[in-house]
Amino acid sequence: MTGASGNVGSALIALLDAEAVAAHRDPAKTARALESGQPAVTLDLAKPETLPPASAGIDTVSCSAR
């Protein structure tokens, strides 16, 4: 889920619960999410090299980023 820390994304993450993996542009946000037990990856859409590791094992993407 891109935009996972925003209003829509965070609500969707809560609804999807364990099935959702939050994608954060900021590695520090990814680390905080992982520390709290939320599955998370770092994905910066301006950095294409972050896409392959962030999408490994993912079959559906929801984009709520602006």
MDAnalysis code that builds the backbone (N, CA, C; Angstrom):
import MDAnalysis as mda
import numpy as np

u = mda.Universe.empty(198, n_residues=66, atom_resindex=np.repeat(np.arange(66), 3), trajectory=True)
u.add_TopologyAttr("name", ["N", "CA", "C"] * 66)
u.add_TopologyAttr("resid", np.arange(1, 67))
u.add_TopologyAttr("resname", ["MET", "THR", "GLY", "ALA", "SER", "GLY", "ASN", "VAL", "GLY", "SER", "ALA", "LEU", "ILE", "ALA", "LEU", "LEU", "ASP", "ALA", "GLU", "ALA", "VAL", "ALA", "ALA", "HIS", "ARG", "ASP", "PRO", "ALA", "LYS", "THR", "ALA", "ARG", "ALA", "LEU", "GLU", "SER", "GLY", "GLN", "PRO", "ALA", "VAL", "THR", "LEU", "ASP", "LEU", "ALA", "LYS", "PRO", "GLU", "THR", "LEU", "PRO", "PRO", "ALA", "SER", "ALA", "GLY", "ILE", "ASP", "THR", "VAL", "SER", "CYS", "SER", "ALA", "ARG"])
u.atoms.positions = np.array([
    [0.847, -1.162, 0.000],
    [0.000, 0.000, 0.000],
    [0.892, 1.224, 0.000],
    [0.856, 1.979, -1.070],
    [1.571, 3.252, -1.060],
    [0.694, 4.284, -0.376],
    [1.301, 5.262, 0.216],
    [0.542, 6.252, 0.965],
    [0.051, 5.710, 2.296],
    [0.753, 4.719, 2.824],
    [0.305, 4.009, 4.016],
    [0.266, 4.866, 5.272],
    [0.991, 5.958, 5.291],
    [0.990, 6.782, 6.499],
    [0.009, 7.953, 6.403],
    [-0.695, 8.070, 5.286],
    [-1.678, 9.146, 5.130],
    [-3.040, 8.764, 5.703],
    [-4.006, 9.647, 5.534],
    [-5.346, 9.414, 6.087],
    [-6.017, 8.178, 5.493],
    [-6.064, 8.085, 4.174],
    [-6.723, 6.951, 3.518],
    [-5.901, 5.678, 3.690],
    [-4.604, 5.776, 3.426],
    [-3.747, 4.594, 3.511],
    [-3.713, 3.980, 4.894],
    [-3.601, 4.791, 5.932],
    [-3.541, 4.248, 7.294],
    [-4.869, 3.593, 7.677],
    [-5.988, 4.147, 7.208],
    [-7.288, 3.529, 7.483],
    [-7.413, 2.185, 6.759],
    [-6.951, 2.130, 5.516],
    [-6.992, 0.865, 4.774],
    [-6.089, -0.187, 5.402],
    [-4.914, 0.226, 5.840],
    [-4.002, -0.706, 6.510],
    [-4.694, -1.309, 7.730],
    [-5.376, -0.478, 8.502],
    [-6.072, -0.961, 9.692],
    [-7.183, -1.947, 9.312],
    [-7.917, -1.670, 8.242],
    [-8.995, -2.559, 7.813],
    [-8.465, -3.878, 7.264],
    [-7.379, -3.808, 6.512],
    [-6.820, -5.015, 5.910],
    [-6.023, -5.842, 6.905],
    [-5.579, -5.217, 7.972],
    [-4.871, -5.856, 9.067],
    [-3.650, -6.628, 8.564],
    [-3.548, -7.902, 8.852],
    [-2.331, -8.681, 8.602],
    [-2.050, -8.911, 7.123],
    [-3.036, -8.709, 6.254],
    [-2.824, -8.959, 4.832],
    [-2.098, -7.808, 4.143],
    [-2.035, -6.660, 4.764],
    [-1.471, -5.476, 4.124],
    [0.006, -5.311, 4.457],
    [0.750, -4.842, 3.468],
    [2.152, -4.465, 3.658],
    [2.244, -2.986, 3.313],
    [2.645, -2.197, 4.278],
    [2.750, -0.760, 4.066],
    [4.031, -0.440, 3.313],
    [3.932, 0.438, 2.319],
    [5.103, 0.904, 1.572],
    [5.362, 2.357, 1.965],
    [6.531, 2.596, 2.521],
    [6.912, 3.939, 2.955],
    [8.087, 4.427, 2.125],
    [8.059, 5.687, 1.751],
    [9.186, 6.285, 1.029],
    [10.360, 6.500, 1.979],
    [10.061, 6.823, 3.215],
    [11.073, 7.131, 4.222],
    [11.488, 5.850, 4.959],
    [12.751, 5.447, 4.839],
    [13.210, 4.234, 5.530],
    [12.977, 4.277, 7.047],
    [12.995, 5.467, 7.642],
    [12.749, 5.571, 9.082],
    [11.302, 5.185, 9.404],
    [10.356, 5.566, 8.546],
    [8.956, 5.167, 8.750],
    [8.806, 3.659, 8.586],
    [9.531, 3.097, 7.620],
    [9.508, 1.648, 7.438],
    [10.002, 0.966, 8.701],
    [11.110, 1.442, 9.251],
    [11.681, 0.849, 10.461],
    [10.701, 0.937, 11.624],
    [10.035, 2.092, 11.791],
    [9.071, 2.242, 12.888],
    [7.896, 1.281, 12.711],
    [7.423, 1.129, 11.483],
    [6.316, 0.207, 11.231],
    [6.730, -1.224, 11.555],
    [7.914, -1.619, 11.115],
    [8.401, -2.967, 11.393],
    [8.562, -3.191, 12.889],
    [9.070, -2.197, 13.603],
    [9.240, -2.311, 15.053],
    [7.904, -2.481, 15.768],
    [6.845, -1.904, 15.196],
    [5.528, -2.027, 15.820],
    [4.796, -3.296, 15.394],
    [5.436, -4.108, 14.548],
    [4.842, -5.373, 14.122],
    [4.067, -5.309, 12.816],
    [4.030, -4.146, 12.166],
    [3.326, -3.994, 10.889],
    [4.261, -4.380, 9.750],
    [3.855, -5.290, 8.856],
    [4.674, -5.578, 7.683],
    [4.862, -4.303, 6.861],
    [6.088, -4.013, 6.472],
    [6.367, -2.771, 5.747],
    [7.593, -2.929, 4.867],
    [7.626, -2.140, 3.805],
    [8.776, -2.079, 2.902],
    [9.066, -0.620, 2.588],
    [10.262, -0.370, 2.110],
    [10.608, 0.978, 1.643],
    [10.437, 1.002, 0.136],
    [9.651, 1.980, -0.343],
    [9.407, 2.146, -1.771],
    [9.336, 3.634, -2.076],
    [10.233, 4.083, -2.925],
    [10.228, 5.478, -3.373],
    [9.963, 5.452, -4.873],
    [8.786, 5.911, -5.281],
    [8.418, 5.849, -6.697],
    [9.333, 6.678, -7.580],
    [10.098, 7.592, -7.010],
    [11.082, 8.371, -7.763],
    [12.406, 7.627, -7.891],
    [12.520, 6.490, -7.224],
    [13.737, 5.672, -7.272],
    [13.363, 4.260, -7.726],
    [13.392, 4.009, -9.039],
    [12.943, 2.720, -9.573],
    [13.639, 1.506, -8.957],
    [14.852, 1.687, -8.483],
    [15.574, 0.554, -7.895],
    [14.932, 0.038, -6.607],
    [14.021, 0.829, -6.003],
    [13.349, 0.360, -4.786],
    [12.150, -0.532, -5.092],
    [11.686, -0.551, -6.342],
    [10.498, -1.324, -6.697],
    [10.688, -2.842, -6.595],
    [11.720, -3.433, -7.191],
    [11.836, -4.897, -7.100],
    [11.876, -5.443, -5.670],
    [12.712, -4.902, -4.775],
    [12.689, -5.479, -3.423],
    [11.374, -5.202, -2.687],
    [10.746, -4.072, -2.953],
    [9.496, -3.735, -2.269],
    [8.330, -4.582, -2.760],
    [8.389, -5.053, -4.003],
    [7.263, -5.789, -4.565],
    [7.444, -7.303, -4.543],
    [8.535, -7.786, -3.996],
    [8.770, -9.234, -3.937],
    [7.654, -9.914, -3.143],
    [6.984, -10.864, -3.757],
    [5.921, -11.612, -3.106],
    [4.572, -10.895, -3.045],
    [4.475, -9.730, -3.648],
    [3.241, -8.940, -3.625],
    [2.456, -9.239, -4.897],
    [1.136, -9.467, -4.764],
    [0.335, -9.715, -5.973],
    [-0.731, -8.649, -6.230],
    [-0.956, -7.728, -5.278],
    [-1.928, -6.656, -5.462],
    [-1.360, -5.380, -4.851],
    [-1.544, -4.264, -5.546],
    [-1.054, -2.976, -5.040],
    [-2.218, -1.994, -4.964],
    [-2.293, -1.264, -3.858],
    [-3.255, -0.180, -3.714],
    [-2.456, 1.098, -3.549],
    [-2.722, 2.072, -4.392],
    [-1.983, 3.337, -4.346],
    [-2.890, 4.434, -3.833],
    [-2.589, 4.944, -2.644],
    [-3.359, 6.066, -2.118],
    [-2.468, 7.284, -1.931],
    [-1.273, 7.240, -2.537],
    [-0.359, 8.377, -2.457],
    [-0.789, 9.446, -3.447],
    [-0.520, 10.705, -3.098],
    [-0.849, 11.792, -4.019],
    [0.301, 12.070, -4.933],
])
